[in-house]
Amino acid sequence: MVKKYLFADEAGCFTFNRNPNVSRYFIVCTIILGDLNVAADLVKLRRELIWDGAPVGDFFHATKDKQEVRDSVFKVIQKHDIKIQATICEKAKAKPSITKSKSRFYKYPWYYTFKHGISPHVHAGDEFLITAASIGNKKERTTFCNELDDVMSQTIKSTNWAVDFRPSQCDPCLQVADYCAWAIQRKWELGDTRSYDLIKSMITREYNLWEHGTKFHY
């Protein structure tokens, strides 16, 4: 029996139009860890940065952190054995039947992430703790949790699992997932691969879900 840990974060929004400040893509990013040592290293890093007078926030958050802080966080991430998976959804290609509710849309990238990205790393008898960054309100989180539980029952049947949704500031490993999701999003949304290149060798699957779709629905 092997205990494994998966942490997940999303990049992009659930808005389906082409207005300014609306993301083109919705990305589910997951990381698989064999141990939780990266968490202790990030806690240590934050203390060191504070001693050095670096502009550190309450917790590591790639979008808000200054570049000097990001550089330090990515150096810590690179020292650990982390397997990264990402499913990229170009939202305009999603059929209206998929985007009619947040939970239905949310389920699609999660299903393909687990079926093709996660399942090869999970074996019969493994114990798998899935921790995802909280999104939405309390009612929505309950729905998302149920959808995620259904995805796992379809894709990793022989594994014991548990699901937890919590704010990123509560767990340094979620902050790692946030950094990886941010780096991948920068590549897809802006063509900026500076941070992506730092984690590229750790990515085991990066899948553009509707790559071959030709119809745009907005």
Residue pairs with C-beta under 8 A, 6 or more apart in sequence:
1 125
1 126
1 127
2 123
2 125
2 126
2 127
3 126
3 127
3 128
3 129
4 32
4 33
4 34
4 121
4 122
4 126
4 127
4 128
4 129
5 32
5 33
5 34
5 35
5 36
5 128
5 129
5 131
5 173
6 30
6 31
6 32
6 33
6 118
6 128
6 129
6 130
6 131
7 30
7 31
7 33
7 131
7 132
7 171
7 173
7 174
7 176
7 177
8 28
8 29
8 30
8 31
8 130
8 131
8 132
8 133
8 177
9 29
9 132
9 133
9 168
9 174
9 177
9 178
9 180
9 181
10 26
10 27
10 28
10 29
10 133
10 135
10 181
11 23
11 25
11 26
11 27
11 29
11 181
11 182
11 184
11 185
12 23
12 24
12 25
12 26
12 27
12 89
12 91
12 185
13 22
13 23
13 26
14 26
14 102
14 105
14 106
15 22
15 23
16 91
16 92
16 94
16 99
16 217
16 218
17 218
18 92
18 218
23 91
23 185
23 189
24 90
24 91
24 92
24 188
24 189
25 88
25 89
25 90
25 91
25 185
25 188
25 189
26 88
26 89
26 91
26 105
26 109
27 86
27 87
27 88
27 89
27 109
27 181
27 184
27 185
27 188
28 86
28 87
28 109
28 110
28 113
29 84
29 85
29 86
29 177
29 180
29 181
29 184
30 84
30 85
30 86
30 113
30 117
30 118
30 177
31 82
31 83
31 84
31 85
31 173
31 176
31 177
31 180
32 82
32 83
32 85
32 118
32 121
33 80
33 81
33 82
33 173
34 81
36 173
37 80
38 76
38 77
38 79
38 80
38 82
38 172
38 173
38 176
39 171
39 172
39 173
40 172
41 76
41 79
41 80
42 60
42 73
42 76
42 172
42 175
42 176
43 172
45 72
45 73
45 76
46 56
46 59
46 60
49 56
49 69
49 72
50 56
54 66
54 68
54 69
54 72
55 66
55 68
55 69
56 65
56 69
57 64
57 65
58 169
59 168
59 169
59 172
59 175
60 69
60 73
60 172
60 175
60 178
60 179
61 168
61 169
61 175
61 178
62 70
62 73
62 178
62 179
62 181
62 182
62 183
62 195
63 182
65 73
70 179
70 195
73 175
73 179
74 179
74 183
74 195
74 198
74 199
77 176
77 179
77 180
77 198
77 199
77 202
78 198
78 199
78 202
82 176
82 180
82 202
83 121
83 202
83 204
84 180
84 199
84 202
84 203
84 204
85 113
85 117
85 118
85 203
85 204
85 205
85 206
86 113
86 117
86 180
86 181
86 184
86 203
86 205
86 206
86 207
87 109
87 110
87 112
87 113
87 117
87 207
87 209
88 109
88 184
88 188
88 206
88 207
88 208
88 209
89 105
89 108
89 109
89 209
89 210
90 208
90 209
90 210
90 211
90 213
91 99
92 216
92 217
92 218
93 210
93 213
93 215
93 216
93 217
94 105
94 108
94 210
94 217
95 217
96 217
98 104
98 105
98 108
99 105
99 217
102 136
102 140
102 144
103 140
103 143
103 144
103 147
106 144
106 147
107 147
107 148
107 150
107 151
108 209
109 209
110 147
110 148
110 151
111 151
111 154
111 155
112 207
112 209
113 205
113 207
114 151
114 152
114 154
114 155
114 156
115 154
115 155
116 205
116 207
117 204
117 205
117 207
118 155
118 156
119 155
119 156
120 204
121 204
122 128
122 156
122 159
123 158
123 159
124 158
124 159
125 158
125 159
125 160
126 159
126 160
127 159
127 160
127 161
128 156
128 159
128 160
128 161
128 162
129 161
129 162
129 164
130 148
130 152
130 161
130 162
130 163
130 164
131 164
131 165
131 166
131 171
131 173
131 174
132 144
132 148
132 163
132 164
132 165
133 165
133 166
133 167
133 168
133 174
133 177
133 178
134 141
134 165
134 166
134 167
134 168
135 141
135 144
135 165
136 144
141 165
144 165
145 163
145 165
148 163
149 163
152 159
152 161
152 163
166 174
167 174
168 174
168 175
168 177
168 178
169 175
179 195
180 199
182 195
183 195
183 196
183 198
183 199
184 196
184 203
184 206
186 192
186 193
186 194
186 195
186 196
187 193
187 196
